């Protein structure tokens, strides 16, 4: 949620509508409401374009992160399974007083 109570996508879309409307009004500062002029519109347009670019990059990073998180979780699950198997075999094959060498602090 943001300060406008709208999603980022809604604000980006509404900014595009505002920019398009301002561009349709005219070319002189007298044509623009409340002294908004070409410089303001150019800055607004450039900023919106940057926001769109950053938003696309963020979306890609989120997708990459989701894929990486899934890969991490799968491999962590496999590692835990192998660790449990190794721990069980050490406990079966090695004297309890030597378990600490393997990082096992179990009492039994």
N, C-alpha and C positions, 0 to 999 in steps of 0.2 A: 504494500500500500504506500502511497506517496501523499504529499501535502495537498494535492488536488483531489484526492479521493478517487482517482481514476488509475487505470493501469498505464504503464509506460507506452504500450502500443496505442492506447486511446489518445494519449497526449501527443504522441508523434503524429498520428493521423489528423488530429485537430489542428496541430501546428501547420501541417501541409495545407489544410483547407484555408486557414488564416492567411498563409503566405500567398496562395493562389488568388484569394480574394483581394489582398492588398495589391498584388501585381496587376489585376484587372482594372483597378480604380483609375490609374493614370500614371503619368510620367513626371508631373510637377508636384512640389511639396504642398501646393494648395489643394491638390486632388486627394491627398491622404488625410485621414482623420487625426486630429490632435497632434499635428506636426510630425507624424510618422513619415519618414521619407525613404528615398532610395537607399541611403546608407544603412538605415535601420533594417530594411527588408533584406538587403544583401547580407548583413551580419546574421540576422535571424535564419535566413536560408542556409548559409554556410554552417551555422551551429546545428541546425536540424540535420543537415547532411552528415555531419560528424557524429551526431547522436545515432543516426540510422546505422552508420558504419560500425560504431562501437557496439550497438545492440546486436548486430549480426555476429560480431566477433564473440560477444558474451554468450550468445546462443550456441555457437560452435564449441566454445570452451565447456559449456554445460553438458553438451552432448558427449564431448570427449571425456569429461570427468565421469559421467554416468557409465560410459563403457569401461573406463579405467577402474572405477569402483567395483563394477561387476567382475572384472578380471581379478582384482585384488581379493575380493570376497571368495571367489572360486579357489584361488591359489592358497589363501589363508585356510580355507576349509581342508584342502588337501594336506597342507603342512601340519595342521592340528592332528589329522588322522595319522600321518606318518610319525609325528612326535609321540602320540599315544601308543602306537605300535612299538616304537623304539623303547619307550619308557617301560612298557609291559615286559618286553624281552629282557631289558637290563635287570628289572626286578626279579625275573625268573632265573637269570643266569649268573648274576653277580651278588656277592655277599652284601648284606644290608649296610655294613659299615663303609662300603666303597660307593654307595649310591650317590653320595654328595659330589663325587668327582664328575658325575654326569648331570649335575644340577638338580638331582632329585632329593627333596628334603622330607619325603614321606616317612612315616614311622613304620608302616607295613605295606 
